[in-house]
Every structure is written in C-alpha cells, then in structure tokens.
Amino acid sequence: MRLFDTLSRTERDLRPIDGSTYRFYCCGPTVYGPAHIGNFRTFVLQDVFRRTLETGGFRTLHVRNITDVDDKTIRDSQKAGKSLTEFTAGWTAKFHADCEKLGLLPPHIEPGAVEHIPQQIAMIEKLVEKGNAYASEDGSVYFKISSFPGYGRLSRLDQRELDIGKTQNARSNSDEYEKDSLSDFVLWKSRRPDDGDNFWQSPWGEGRPGWHLECSAMIQEYLGNSFDLHSGGIDLVFPHHENEIAQSECACGGHFAEHWFHITHLLVDGGKMSKSLGNLYTLDDLALKGHTAMEVRYVLIGAHYRKQLNFTLDSLTGAREALAKLAKGARHLAANADPDARLTSADFGPFQAAWDSLANDLNTPCALGGLFTGLRDASALTGVEAAAALAGFNRVLRALGLTLPEEAVHDSSAIPESIQAIAEARWQARLAKNWAESDTLRARLAEEGWLVKDGKESYSLEPLPAA
C-alpha cells in the first residue's frame, strides 16, 4: 500500500516500523458540541485508511484522542451551567453515537486529555530542564521554538520566509491562533478567572495544559517516541502538528511520526461551511432532511482525500441511488453464486481494480467506480466464479465501510392518510422551492415516525426504525 506523505511531499510505501503492527494516531474531536460533516470527512477517511490496511493483511493499533479540556470546552461548559466533566461526557457520547451510525470502527485506544494531565506536566518538566521551554512571569510555560532548528519542516515555514528569530519576544497563549502567527506557544496556561474550577496543580502553580501538548503526551504514552503514522485534517498541519513535532522530539527524542496523512476540508454548495450561512450540517440535520448516515458516508468518500469535496444535498440523493444500484448488483451476483463454494483464493477477481485504487494512495472515488464496473463485468458469472467474485466485492465494500440498503417493499396502503397528506404538501412545497416549508414538513413527518426519500420525479415514505 502506498500513501502520500505530507512531510516528504511524495507517495511512500507503508511498512510497520516494528515489522508487525502498523501503529497510527489520529487527532480526535474537541467535545464541546456535535461534530459536523466537515469533521466527519476526516474521521470517515481515516476509517477507510484503517479498513484498507486491515483488508490488506496489516495488524493495526489505532489511537484517537478526545480533547475534553481547552478554551472552547471550558467556555461552553460554563455557558451551559455544567461541570467540565459532565459537559464533555455528553458530547463524547454523542460523537460515539454518530460514529456508530457512520460505520466507523472504534479506535483500539481512545485517551482523554484530562486523564493524562500528569503525563503532560512530566513532558513540560523535561522541556524546561532541557532548555526548550521557559516559565513566564504569570506562571504560564512556553515552548521556545528558536531552540528547535527543525521547526517548520512539516508546513514548509521556510518557504514562507518567516524568521524564527523574531519569536524571541512573541508568545501565543491561545490554544488556537492565526495561521500566520509564528510565536512561542503555550504548554501550560496559568489559572485565569474565566477558567472557573477548571485548573490543576503543577510545579508552576495552578493552571491547565495548552491544547498542542495533549497529543504529544498521549502519543508518547501509547505509541512511544517513534511510530508509523499521524493523521488529521489539513488545517492541523500548522500550528498544531508542527508544534507536536517540536515538543515531542525535544522532550522524548526519536523521530516522532514516520508518515503524515492529512485530509483536505470540504466545501458546502461551493462555499465555506459556517453556522452563519446555515450550511454547517450535522448527521441529525441531514436525518431530518431524510438522508441516512450511510448516504452521508458515501458522499464523504466520493472525492479523493487530497482534493476538496463539494458537499450538496443533491449529492446525498445521488448517493442513495448509487447505494441502491450496488445493492441490486450484489443481490444479482449472490443469486447466481454457489452458496456451498469452497474458495481457496483471496484475490478480488473483477474487483481487483477497485482494490488497487484503494491501495494506491487511498483513491476512494476510483474504488467506488471499480465496484460498479466489477458488478457489470461479473453479471454473467455463475456458480463458483460468481461466489469468488462476490467475496471480492464484499472485501472492497468492507474496506470502504459501506453497508448496502436491504431490498424493501413498502405498502402505501399501510401509510395513514394524514401522513400521506403531509408528505404530499411537503413535495409540493419542494417543487415550489419553498425550502423552509419543505424542511418544516419533513421534520413533522420525522416526529410522526416517517422518513421521506426524494427521487427525481417523486418521493417515497418509510417508517423510521424504533429507537
């Protein structure tokens, strides 16, 4: 398997450092609200990456953190009138529920930042002792980036003509800061009045760790000083991952991550996703519009991870149709297959091209196309050959993490007239492009226990599964 490496800017073969288990770390969610589809594009493609490794015969160790203490979690927990622990526990549970709907494999290890504050303090002590960090007058501790000559190699800061020497008197105390800000970054934040009860004891006084430090401490705890791969959204390259490299290599030695895997963000309707524009969608938002989590997953893997994906509601309708076609083709292949066939080969048959696309820089759109081509080429197969082809299809499908819809026939006579009337009113509102009324009526149908699915010429109703 080959994958593009952000550090070297080349495609490289993937091989476990220890020759046995491929160990990788993914930056996880900050749990202060529901994750949106932009967040999940990264998590879904990381899931496809892991599934592809395992389908290809790799043993894996997947670590993904939970950020449960930072500026945002403290701010919003206080707004909600809840303790930090109660607040973040609720949003962590919501994240896990959404991951399950999307078919994400749970990580083997999922550490939280709060439970690893002792490890973070110990790492800061090492950095201060080695001269890579210093305490300020107020008790905060900062990493001195001028002490690490390799700073900037991941994000190519040298190409941006930024002078590390200018950071001698510049500091950033925020967990997140502007992308053009080159400054010593905070490792330990001294206690502030707006932190409330969210502080811990340290050699530098009461306070809490900075956001950049937590991943380094947890990586060292579970993966050691050197590991196979680090992944996250492309927006984390600088400053977050750049800072991780600096503090980890200075504190622990080693070369940190052998490979860097970053996922490009998405657009919505051709523009930036934001709450103010009303296009910051969560899974719940899209469910109210009648779309399933598996349709969302199909769209999120429909573009290459290094290219921007333009997410639209129409693309979800297209995903529903594509999943239905895949399901129909799979049922046809299964009907022609010998159920008692004993398969001795683990090749992919007509779906080899689909698998090769995944193994070559995780080319998910080509892999999806290869599934359709393979089903067409396998349509005339019978017996053992059909069984072997079906096995290859299912292996690629599992690598993509897709669950196909079951064939179902819904008797319209079993739908109450009142529900049919609401559905028809919603359809007419949609035809009139009265989107607000259409969404209101769709939500009303969902409250009554019905899911509406739009096609090109009409719509269908299905009862929602029981909670």
N, C-alpha and C positions, 0 to 999 in steps of 0.2 A: 504494500500500500504506500502511495506517495501523497504528500500533502504540502501545500505552500507554507513556508516558514517566514513570519513577519520579520525576524531579525536578519536573516541572510537574504531575504527577498528572492528566494529560489524554492522550487519544489524539491523535497527531500524524502528519501525512504524513511519509513517509520520502523524502528527496531528498539525493543526494550533495552535499557542500559544494563539491567541485570541479567539479560538473556532469558528471562522467564515471564515477568509480568509487566505490562505496559501501564505505568503509573502516571496519572494526569490529574490536574487541578483546574477547576472551573470557578471563576468568581460568581458567587450566587447572588440572591436578591437582597435588597435592603427592605426589611419588612415593616413599612410604615403605611401601606395601602395595597390595593390589589395590583398584581402585575398586569401590564398591558401587552398587546400583541407585539410591540417592539421589543420588550423584554423577552417574550417567549420565542421570538425568532432565534435569538441566541441560544436559549436553552433547548429548543427543539433540534437545532442543527448540531449542538453538542451531543444530544441523544443519538442522532443518526451517526455521528462520528463513533461513539462508543459501540453502537449496534453493529456498525460495519467492521470495526476491529474484532468484535467477538464472533461475527459470522465468518470472518476470515481466519479464525483459529487462535486469535490472541486471548490470553488471560489478561484481565484488566483490574486496576484499582482506581476507582473514580472517587475523588474528593471534591465536594462542593460546599462552600461555606454559607452561613446565614449571618448577615450583618444586622445585629439586633442592638447595637449602640452606635450612634453617630449623631450629627447635628439634626438630621430630619426625624429620626425615631424619637429623640428626646423632645424636640419641638412639638411634634404631633401627638405624642402620648400625653403631654401636659394640656394641650388643647382639648383632648378627649377626656381629661379628668381621670386618667388611669395610670397605674404604675407602669414603668417601662416594661417589666416582665409580662404583665397581663396584656398590655397593648401589642407587643411584638409576638406573643404566643398566638393571639387571634389571627394576625395577618400571616404568620408562618403556617398555620393550619389551612388558611385559605389558599396559600401558594401550593401547598401539597395537594389539596383537592383539585386545583386546576391542572397541576402536573399529571395527576392520575387520569383526568379526562382527556388530556392530550396524548396519553400513552407514553409518558416519559418514564424510563427506568429510574428508580430511586438510586442516588449515589451510594456507594458502599460505606462512605463515612460522610457525615454532614455536621461539622462542628459549628458552634455559635461563638461569636466574638466575646460575649460577656463571660462565658465559662472558661475562656482562655486568656483572661487578663493577667494572671500570674506569669504565663509564658511571654506575654507582650512586655511586661515590666522587666523580665530577665533579659530579653533581647535589647531593650533600651540600655540597660546597665552595661551590657557588652559594648554597645556602640559608644557610650560615653567613655568607658575605660580605654577604648582603642583610639579615641580622639576623633571619631566620626560624628559625634553628637555633642551638644552642649546645652546646659540649662540657662534659661533667661532669668531676668530679674523677678518675674512673677511666678516662677516655678514650672513654667512650660519647658519642654525639652524639644530641640530641633535637630534635624539631620543636616549636617554641613555638606552640601553637595560638592563643594570645591575639594573635599577630602577624597572623592571617588573619581579618578580620572576617566572611568568608563561611562560616566553619566551621560545619557543622551543617545547611546548606540542603538537602542531599540526604535526610538522615534526619529532618529537621524537629526538630532538637535543641531549638530554641527553644520548641517546643510541649511539651517535656518539662520545661521550667523548670529547665534546667541552666545554671549560671553559669560561663561560660568563664573568668572572673576567678579562680575557685578553682583553676585549673590551674597557677597561678604556681609552686607548690611541689610539685606532684604529677607523678610520672613513671611510665610503664609501660615496663619493659624486656623484657616478654614479646612474642613475635611475635603471640600471640592473647590477648585478655583479655576480661573480663566486659563484657557489652553496656551495663551502667550505669556503666562506668568512663570518666570524662572526664578525660583526663590527657595531658600532653605525651608523644608516642610516640617510640620509639627508631628512629633512622635507621641508626646504626652501633653495633654491640654490641662492647664491648671484650672481649678474649680472656678466657675463663674456663677453669679446669682441666678441666671436663667437656666442653669443645669438642674436646679431643684435638688432632689435627693439622689440624683444620678452621679455619684462620684465614688472613687475608691482610694485607698491609702497607697502611697508609693514613697520611694526614697526622696522624691522632690516635693512631697506634700499631696494634698487631696486633689484629685482630678480624674481624668479618663483618657484612654488611648486615642490617638488620631486614627482616622479611617484607613490610611495606607498601611499601617503597621499590622493590622489584624491578619491579613492574608499571609504575610511573611511568617508570622509566629505559628500559624496553624499548618502551613506547608512544612515548616521545619519539624513540627511535632509529628506529622503523619507521613511525610514523604522524604524527610531528611534534607541534606544540603544540596543534592542534585537529583533531579527527577526527569521524566520523559517529556512532558508537555504541559504548557499552561495555556488556558483559553479564556476568552471573554469577548465582549463587544469591542468594535474598533475604537470606540470613544474612550476606552480604558488604556490605550497604548501610552498616552501621555495625559496626565502625570502619573496615574495610578500604577501601571505596570513598570514604568521607568523607575518610580520610587521603590517598588518592591525589589527590583534587581539590586539597587544600590544598598538598601538597608540589609538585605539578606546576604549578599556576597561579603559585605564588610563585617557583619556580625558572625556569620557561620562559615565562611569560606565556600568552597565548591563553585560550580558554575551555574547554580540555580536551574533554570529550565533549559533542556536540550532543544526544545522546539516551541514555537509560539503560533497559536491558531486563533485568529481573530475573525469575527463575523461582522459584516457591514450592516449598518442600520437600514431600516425600511422607510419608505415614503407612504403616505396615505393620499389617494387621489392625486398623485403627482406632487404633493407638497409635504411640508414638515408636519409631523403629528404633534398636536398640542391640545391641552384641555380647553383653551380659549376658542379654538376652532371647532370644538365638538367632535373631533375625529380621533380622540385618544380612546381606542376601543379595548375593553376587557372581554374575557370569554362570556361573562354574564351579559354584557351589552349585546354581543353578537347572538347569543342564545335567544334573547328577546326579539331579535330580528329573524329568528327561525333557522339559524345556522348551527350545525353541530361542531364540537371540538375537533372531530376528525377532518371536517371540511377546512377548518382553520389550519390544522397541521399540514394538509395537502398544499394549501396556498403558501404557507411559510417555507416549505422546502421546494417550491416551484421555481425559484431563482437560485443561481449559484451563490454560495455564501460570501464570495468576494465581490458580488455585484449588488447594487441596490435593488430591492424588491418594491414594486409599486402595488400596494395593497388597496383593493377596491371591493365594495360589496358585490359587484358583478363577478369578481374573480371567485368569490365563495360559491356563487351559483354554478360557475363553471367547474369548480372542484366537486360539487355534488354530482354533476353529470359524469365527470371523469371517474369518480369512485364507483358509480353505478355501472359504468361500462367495464371497469376492471372486474367488478363482482360478477357481471354477466359472463365475461370471458372465462373467469376462473370456474364458474359453475359448469360451463360447457366442457372445459378441459377435465374437470372432475367426473363428469358424466361419462366421458369416453375412456377414462383411466381404469386399469385393472386394480381393483381395491386390494387384491392379495399379492400384488407385485412385490418381489424382494429386490430392492435396489442396492446395488453394490458400489455405485459411483456417487460421488458428492458434487459432480460438476453441475453447471447451470443450464446446459442444453440450449434451447432457443433464447434463454435469458442471460447468456454469457455477456453480451454487450451491455446489458443493464448493470450487471455486477462490475464489469470492467470500468464503467463510468464512475461508480462509487469508489472503487479502489484507486482511481486516478484523480486525485485532488477533490474527492467528495463531490462529484458533479451530479447533484441530485436532479436537475431538470432533464439531463440526458438519461439518467437511470429511469425516471418516470416514462420518458418516451420509449425506452427499451422494453418496458413492461408491455406497452400496447403493441409494439412491433413483435415481441415474442409471442404474445397471445394470438396474433394474426398468423404467424408462421406455424404455430402449434395447433391451429384449429382443426387440421385434418388428421392429427395423430390419434392413435387408439392404443388400448392395452398397456403393455409395459412402457412403451415410448411416451404415451400420454401421462402415465404415472410419474415417470422420471422428469418430464417437463414441468408437471405440477409441483414437484418437490423443488425444482429450481426456482419457479415463480414464487413459491412461499418463502424461500430463503431470502430472496431480494426484498420481498414485501416486509419480512421481519426486520431486515436491515434498515428499511425506510421507516419502520414503526407504524405502518398503516394497518388499520382494521377496516375491512370492507363491510359495507352495509348488507344486512341479510335481506333476501327477497321477501317482500311482504305485500299482501293484497288487502287493501282496506275497504270494507263495505261502506259506501257512502250512506246507505240507508240506516247505518248504526250511528250516524252523526246527528245529534239533536238539531232540530230546525233552528233554534236560537243561535247555535254555534255557526251553522251554515250561513245565517243571515249576517252575523258579524264578519265572517270570512269574506262574504261577497261584498260587503260595504268596504272592507279593507282593500280588496282587489280593485274596486272602482276608484278609491282614493289614490291607489298606486298608479293606475292608468292616468289619472288626472295630475300626477306628480305632486300630490298633496302629501309630502313625506311625513310631516308631523302627525297628521291624522292616521296615515297608514301605520306608523310606529305605535301610536296610541292603541289602535285596534289590535295590532299584533300582540302587544303587551296584555291586553284584555283577554285575548284567546289563551295566552300562556297562563294567566291567572285561573282560567277555567279548565286548564289541563290539556290544552291542544297546541300542537306545533303546526305552523303553516309553512309550506315549502313552495316557493315560486318557480315556475318554469318559464319558457319563452312565451307561451300562449295562454297558460292557465296556472292553476295552483292546486295543491293537494293538502289534505289535513290528516294529521296522525295524532293519536293520543300520546301525551308525554308519559314516559315511564314513571312509575310510582317512586316517590322519594325514598 
